[in-house]
Amino acid sequence: MRTTTNRGLQPNVLGTFDTIVMAVAGSAPAYSLAATTAVLFGAVGFAGPAALLYCAIPMFGIVLAYARLGRIDVNAGAGYSWVGRTLHPFLGFLSGWALVFAATVFMVAGSLPAGSLTLSLIDPDLARSTPLAAAVGAGWFLLILLVVLGGARLTVRAQLIMSGVEMLILIGFVLAAVAHRGRAAAFDWSWFGLGQFDGPQGFAAGALIAAFYYWGWDVTSNLSEETRNSRRTAGLAALVGVGFVFVLFEAFTVAVNVLLSAEEIRTAGPNVLAVLGQEIWPGVGGKLLVVAVVLSTVATLETTLLQVTRSLFAMGRDRTMPAALGAVHHRWNTPWVAIVAVGGAALLMFAAAAAAGSVQQILSDAVAAIGLQIAFYYGLAGIAAVVAYKSVLFRSVRDLVLGGLWPLLGSAFMLWAFVESLGELSTTALTIGLGGLLVGVVPLVVYWRKGSDYYRPARLDAVRAMEAAEEWGPAAHPRTGTRDKSYATDF
């Protein structure tokens, strides 16, 4: 399994702080709140804080699974490699494909609000035009495409600026919301309880939407081949990032419940943060939060592009997709063919979105469809971690809980939400979500029949991997684009 150019990605570009920033930006706090709050409210009403809380608990199990798997297999494909080497290569490929498909759909789901909100800063009437929003969103997307193409160092610098300004604005508004006196409803602890969900299906629908909020932190694993001391850094950054955005999500969701009426939330749709900002700081607040959402959207477009292109790079390197996708640019050390391919696919989807319905309807269907894909590949990763570490789980209570029970809880929750929500989703969302997975069967069969080595994997086992690490010493060697299949993992 070699890269087509015998070159790998540039190692040791990202440090610990850079990776934490990437994890936070991947979850896109401002964008997730703007795009999804009204959708979540439509599904579970005032129980949004509860949905975020009860999804966070199993989500941390998946974060732990990624952290543990990343210690024994450093691979830009992340779940694509781990699931393939522990459960089955077919499941591994579909896991990687689910991420690729979800991320490509997100290019439109993310860029449309960026276009709409940018137009709203100029003239609110312009923001109501879906074709105009698609055109401006495509402009933002192309700009970020060029930044990602320019290499990891340029990408990190741009990310630090965008996410830094976004976090300052969001934290400032959290403090302002606490001090604000106007209220549409009194705070109620029942918002964190299970009683307000409309049965198991209602709970599952809320969980699926909540999973979309958190999605994106796993970009740290896709960047592992470009991260210093990635066996420790990628997992630590993901844990810190998810913890930070969890607090932000809860704070803003409670603020929306308290300060806005149900009708205001439904009417606002993807502009709910702008309406909240106007309530907190009339005249200026709405525009400031719109700026935060635009920055968050552009930042998460960047991390999503990194995820999908690194996944495609790993697939091209393993010959489970066209080998050209594994090509690395000789100057920028980026998988340029994968970046161009994703850009072309996304632009075609922009054209389709421009002719479709309202931005809010497109967002609602896209969020639900992406939620299905997320639940699928996160669920498989949780099981993969348990299988990879099965021989060490009973060495201590810590290993059993953090390495077995919690990841297994996360996996069971994600797969349950996947199945349970099928009866609740619209036909469009189901077609995109399930149809996208089924499309992946075509390249799977084609490249399996061509005899890719990925379908004859070295099994991933924690004990053998740790023994190999001790044999080679603590210093991990940079990847050169080749893999010695005699070892359980790459060192």
C-alpha positions in Angstrom: 0.0 0.0 0.0 2.0 3.0 -1.3 1.2 6.5 -2.3 1.2 7.1 -6.0 4.1 9.5 -5.7 6.0 7.6 -2.9 5.5 10.7 -0.9 3.6 11.1 2.4 1.9 14.0 4.1 4.2 16.5 5.8 4.9 15.3 9.4 5.1 17.3 12.6 3.3 20.4 11.3 0.7 20.6 14.1 1.3 21.0 17.8 -1.0 20.3 20.8 -2.6 23.8 20.8 -3.0 23.8 17.0 -4.8 20.4 17.2 -7.1 21.5 20.0 -8.1 24.5 17.9 -8.8 22.2 15.0 -11.0 20.0 17.2 -13.1 23.0 18.4 -13.3 24.4 14.9 -14.3 21.0 13.5 -17.4 21.1 15.8 -18.1 24.6 14.6 -19.8 26.1 17.7 -21.4 29.2 16.2 -22.4 27.4 12.9 -23.8 24.4 14.7 -25.9 26.6 16.9 -27.1 28.8 14.0 -27.9 25.9 11.6 -29.3 23.4 14.0 -31.0 25.1 17.0 -34.3 25.6 15.2 -34.1 22.1 13.8 -33.5 20.7 17.3 -36.3 22.8 18.7 -38.6 21.5 16.0 -37.7 17.9 17.0 -37.7 18.1 20.8 -39.0 21.5 21.8 -37.5 22.9 25.0 -35.6 19.6 25.7 -32.7 20.7 23.5 -30.3 21.0 26.5 -31.3 17.4 27.5 -30.6 16.1 23.9 -27.2 17.7 23.9 -26.4 16.3 27.4 -27.5 12.8 26.8 -25.7 12.7 23.4 -22.5 14.1 25.0 -22.2 11.2 27.4 -21.9 8.5 24.7 -20.1 10.9 22.4 -17.3 11.0 24.9 -17.2 7.2 24.7 -16.5 7.6 20.9 -13.9 10.2 21.6 -12.2 7.7 24.0 -12.4 5.1 21.3 -10.7 7.3 18.8 -8.0 8.3 21.3 -7.2 4.7 22.0 -7.2 3.5 18.4 -5.0 6.5 17.4 -2.4 5.3 19.9 -1.9 2.0 18.0 -2.5 3.0 14.4 -1.5 6.5 13.1 -3.4 6.8 9.8 -5.0 9.7 7.9 -8.0 7.5 7.2 -8.7 7.0 10.9 -11.9 5.0 11.3 -11.5 3.7 7.7 -8.3 2.0 8.7 -9.3 1.0 12.3 -12.6 -0.6 11.5 -11.2 -2.4 8.5 -8.4 -3.9 10.5 -10.5 -4.9 13.5 -14.0 -5.7 12.3 -14.0 -6.3 8.5 -12.5 -4.4 5.5 -16.0 -4.0 4.0 -17.2 -2.2 7.1 -14.0 -0.2 7.2 -14.5 1.1 3.7 -18.1 1.9 4.3 -17.0 3.7 7.5 -14.6 5.9 5.5 -17.1 6.3 2.7 -19.8 7.6 5.2 -17.4 10.3 6.4 -16.5 11.2 2.8 -20.1 11.4 1.7 -21.3 13.3 4.8 -18.5 15.8 4.5 -19.2 16.4 0.8 -22.9 17.0 1.5 -21.8 19.3 4.3 -19.9 21.5 1.8 -23.3 22.7 0.6 -25.0 22.5 4.1 -22.2 24.6 5.5 -21.6 27.0 2.6 -25.3 28.0 2.1 -25.6 29.6 5.5 -22.3 31.3 5.0 -23.6 32.8 1.8 -27.0 33.7 3.3 -25.5 35.3 6.4 -22.9 37.3 4.4 -25.7 38.7 2.3 -27.7 39.5 5.4 -24.9 41.8 6.5 -25.4 43.8 3.3 -29.2 43.5 2.8 -31.6 41.1 4.7 -33.8 40.8 1.6 -30.8 39.4 -0.5 -30.4 36.6 2.1 -33.8 35.1 1.2 -32.6 34.2 -2.3 -31.3 30.6 -2.4 -29.4 31.0 -5.8 -27.6 34.1 -4.4 -26.8 32.4 -1.2 -25.5 29.4 -3.1 -23.3 31.6 -5.3 -21.8 33.5 -2.3 -21.4 30.3 -0.4 -19.5 28.7 -3.3 -17.2 31.8 -3.3 -16.4 31.1 0.4 -15.9 27.4 -0.4 -13.5 28.1 -3.2 -11.5 30.5 -1.0 -11.1 27.8 1.7 -10.3 25.2 -1.0 -7.3 27.3 -2.0 -6.2 27.7 1.6 -6.3 23.9 2.2 -4.5 23.3 -1.0 -1.7 25.7 0.2 -0.6 23.3 2.9 -1.1 22.5 6.6 0.9 25.5 7.9 -1.2 28.0 6.0 -4.4 26.2 7.1 -3.4 26.3 10.7 -2.7 30.0 10.6 -6.0 30.8 9.0 -7.8 28.6 11.5 -6.2 30.3 14.5 -7.4 33.7 13.3 -10.9 32.7 12.5 -11.6 30.5 15.5 -9.9 33.0 17.9 -12.3 35.8 16.9 -15.3 33.5 16.9 -14.5 32.3 20.5 -14.1 35.8 21.8 -17.5 36.8 20.4 -19.3 33.7 21.7 -17.8 33.8 25.2 -18.7 37.5 25.4 -22.3 36.8 24.5 -22.6 33.9 27.0 -21.6 36.4 29.7 -24.0 39.0 28.3 -26.9 36.5 28.2 -26.3 35.7 31.9 -26.6 39.4 32.8 -29.6 40.0 30.5 -32.8 40.8 32.3 -35.5 40.3 29.6 -37.0 36.8 29.6 -39.4 35.0 27.4 -39.5 32.0 29.8 -38.2 31.1 33.2 -35.3 28.7 33.4 -36.5 25.2 34.1 -34.4 22.2 35.2 -36.8 19.9 33.4 -35.1 21.0 30.1 -32.3 18.6 31.1 -34.7 15.7 32.0 -36.0 12.9 29.9 -39.7 13.7 30.5 -40.1 16.2 27.6 -39.2 13.7 24.8 -42.0 12.3 22.7 -41.1 8.6 23.3 -38.0 6.7 22.1 -38.3 7.9 18.5 -38.5 11.5 19.6 -35.4 11.0 21.8 -33.6 9.3 18.9 -34.4 12.1 16.6 -33.0 14.6 19.1 -29.9 12.5 19.6 -29.2 12.4 15.9 -29.5 16.1 15.6 -27.3 16.6 18.7 -24.7 14.3 17.1 -24.5 16.8 14.2 -23.6 19.5 16.8 -20.6 17.6 18.0 -19.5 16.2 14.7 -16.1 17.3 13.4 -13.8 16.9 16.4 -12.4 13.7 14.8 -10.5 15.8 12.3 -7.7 15.5 14.8 -7.4 11.8 13.9 -7.4 12.5 10.2 -4.5 14.9 10.8 -2.5 12.4 12.8 0.1 11.9 10.2 0.8 15.6 10.3 0.8 16.0 14.1 3.7 16.0 16.5 3.5 13.1 19.0 0.1 12.3 17.5 -0.4 9.0 19.4 -1.1 11.2 22.5 -2.0 14.6 21.0 -4.9 13.7 18.7 -6.9 12.0 21.4 -6.1 14.6 24.1 -7.1 17.5 21.7 -10.4 15.7 20.8 -11.3 15.3 24.5 -10.5 19.0 25.3 -12.3 20.2 22.2 -15.5 18.2 22.8 -15.6 19.3 26.5 -15.3 23.0 25.5 -18.0 23.0 22.8 -20.3 21.0 25.1 -20.3 23.9 27.6 -20.9 26.4 24.8 -23.7 24.4 23.2 -25.5 24.0 26.5 -25.1 27.7 27.5 -26.5 29.0 24.2 -29.3 26.5 24.0 -30.4 27.5 27.5 -30.1 31.2 26.5 -32.3 30.6 23.5 -35.0 28.8 25.6 -35.0 31.6 28.2 -34.7 34.7 25.9 -36.7 33.7 22.8 -40.3 32.5 22.5 -41.1 29.2 20.7 -42.6 31.2 17.7 -39.4 33.4 17.5 -37.2 30.3 17.4 -39.3 28.6 14.7 -39.5 31.8 12.6 -35.8 32.6 12.9 -34.7 29.2 11.5 -30.9 29.4 10.6 -30.9 33.1 11.7 -31.7 32.2 15.4 -28.3 33.5 16.7 -28.9 36.8 14.9 -32.3 37.1 16.6 -30.7 36.1 20.0 -28.0 38.7 19.5 -30.5 41.4 18.8 -32.4 40.5 22.0 -29.2 40.7 24.1 -27.7 43.7 22.4 -30.1 45.6 20.2 -28.7 47.1 17.0 -25.2 45.6 17.2 -25.5 42.1 18.8 -27.3 40.5 15.9 -24.6 41.5 13.4 -21.8 40.5 15.8 -23.2 37.0 16.1 -23.7 36.8 12.4 -20.0 37.6 12.0 -19.2 34.8 14.5 -21.4 32.3 12.5 -19.7 33.3 9.2 -16.3 32.8 10.7 -17.4 29.5 12.3 -18.8 28.3 9.0 -15.7 29.1 7.1 -13.5 27.5 9.8 -15.5 24.3 9.8 -15.5 24.2 6.0 -11.7 24.1 6.3 -11.6 21.3 8.9 -14.2 19.3 6.9 -12.2 19.7 3.8 -9.2 18.4 5.7 -11.1 15.4 6.9 -12.6 14.4 3.6 -9.4 14.9 1.6 -7.2 13.0 4.1 -9.7 10.2 4.1 -9.6 10.1 0.3 -5.8 10.3 0.4 -5.7 7.2 2.6 -8.2 5.4 0.3 -6.1 6.3 -2.8 -2.9 5.2 -1.1 -4.5 1.8 -0.3 -6.0 1.5 -3.8 -9.6 1.2 -2.5 -10.4 4.3 -4.6 -8.6 5.7 -7.7 -4.8 5.7 -6.9 -4.5 9.3 -8.1 -6.3 10.4 -4.9 -3.1 9.3 -3.0 -1.0 11.8 -4.9 0.8 14.5 -2.8 1.8 17.9 -4.2 5.6 18.1 -4.4 5.7 21.6 -3.0 2.7 22.0 -0.6 2.6 18.4 0.7 -1.2 18.2 0.3 -3.3 15.5 -1.4 -4.1 17.9 -4.3 -6.0 15.5 -6.5 -8.4 14.6 -3.6 -8.9 18.3 -2.9 -9.7 19.1 -6.5 -12.0 16.1 -6.7 -14.0 17.1 -3.6 -14.1 20.7 -4.9 -15.6 19.6 -8.2 -18.2 17.4 -6.6 -19.2 20.1 -4.1 -19.7 22.7 -6.9 -22.0 20.3 -8.7 -24.1 20.1 -5.5 -24.1 23.9 -5.2 -25.7 24.1 -8.7 -28.4 21.6 -7.5 -28.9 23.5 -4.3 -29.4 26.8 -6.2 -32.4 25.3 -8.0 -33.8 23.6 -4.8 -36.1 25.0 -2.1 -35.4 27.3 0.8 -32.1 27.4 2.7 -33.9 26.3 5.8 -35.4 23.2 4.2 -32.1 22.2 2.6 -30.4 22.6 6.0 -33.0 20.5 7.8 -32.7 17.5 5.3 -29.0 17.8 5.1 -28.5 17.8 8.9 -30.7 14.7 9.3 -28.9 12.9 6.5 -25.5 13.7 7.8 -26.6 12.6 11.3 -27.3 9.1 9.9 -23.8 8.9 8.4 -22.2 10.2 11.6 -24.1 7.7 13.8 -23.0 4.9 11.4 -19.3 5.5 11.4 -19.0 6.6 15.0 -20.8 3.5 16.1 -18.4 1.2 14.2 -15.4 3.0 15.6 -16.6 2.4 19.2 -16.9 -1.4 18.5 -13.5 -1.4 16.8 -11.8 0.1 19.9 -13.3 -2.6 22.1 -12.1 -5.4 19.7 -8.6 -3.9 19.3 -8.1 -3.7 23.1 -10.1 -6.8 24.1 -7.1 -8.6 25.5 -6.2 -5.8 28.0 -9.7 -4.7 29.1 -9.7 -6.8 32.3 -6.3 -5.7 33.5 -7.8 -2.9 35.6 -11.1 -1.1 36.3 -9.8 1.9 34.4 -9.1 -0.2 31.2 -12.5 -1.8 31.5 -14.5 1.4 31.9 -12.5 3.8 29.6 -11.5 1.2 27.0 -14.5 -1.1 27.0 -17.7 -0.1 28.7 -17.8 3.6 27.7 -16.8 3.2 24.0 -19.3 0.3 23.8 -22.0 2.6 25.3 -21.2 5.2 22.8 -21.3 2.7 19.9 -24.6 1.2 21.1 -26.2 4.7 21.5 -25.1 5.8 18.0 -26.3 2.7 16.3 -29.6 2.7 18.3 -30.2 6.4 17.2 -29.4 5.4 13.6 -32.1 2.6 13.6 -34.7 4.3 15.8 -34.7 7.6 13.8 -35.3 5.9 10.4 -39.1 6.1 11.0 -38.9 9.8 11.9 -36.9 11.3 9.0 -38.3 12.8 5.8 -38.0 10.9 2.5 -35.4 13.4 1.2 -33.2 12.9 4.3 -33.5 9.1 4.1 -32.7 9.1 0.4 -29.6 11.2 1.0 -28.5 9.4 4.1 -29.1 5.7 3.2 -28.6 6.3 -0.5 -25.2 7.8 0.1 -24.1 4.7 2.0 -25.4 2.4 -0.7 -23.5 4.3 -3.4 -20.3 3.4 -1.5 -20.9 -0.3 -2.3 -19.9 0.3 -6.0 -16.3 1.4 -5.4 -16.0 -1.2 -2.6 -16.9 -4.1 -5.0 -14.8 -2.7 -7.8 -11.5 -2.3 -5.9 -12.1 -5.5 -3.8 -12.2 -7.4 -7.1 -9.0 -5.6 -8.2 -7.2 -7.1 -5.2 -6.4 -4.1 -3.0 -4.2 -5.1 -0.1 -6.6 -3.2 2.2 -8.9 -6.2 1.9 -6.2 -8.5 3.3 -5.3 -6.5 6.4 -2.8 -7.0 9.2 -5.1 -7.3 12.2 -5.1 -4.4 14.6 -4.4 -5.6 18.2 -3.3 -3.4 21.1 -0.9 -5.9 22.7 1.0 -6.6 19.5 1.0 -2.9 18.7 2.5 -2.0 22.1 5.1 -4.8 21.9 6.1 -3.4 18.5 6.3 0.1 20.0 8.7 -1.1 22.7 10.8 -3.0 20.2 11.2 0.1 18.0 11.6 2.5 20.9 9.5 5.5 21.9 10.4 7.7 18.9 7.9 7.2 16.1 9.4 7.5 12.6 7.7 9.8 10.1 5.6 8.0 7.6 7.1 7.8 4.1 4.0 6.5 2.4 4.8 2.8 2.8 3.6 0.1 5.2 5.3 -3.0 6.4 2.5 -5.5 6.8 4.5 -7.7 9.2 3.6 -5.4 12.0 0.2 -4.7 13.6 0.6 -1.0 13.2 2.9 1.6 11.6 5.9 3.0 13.6 
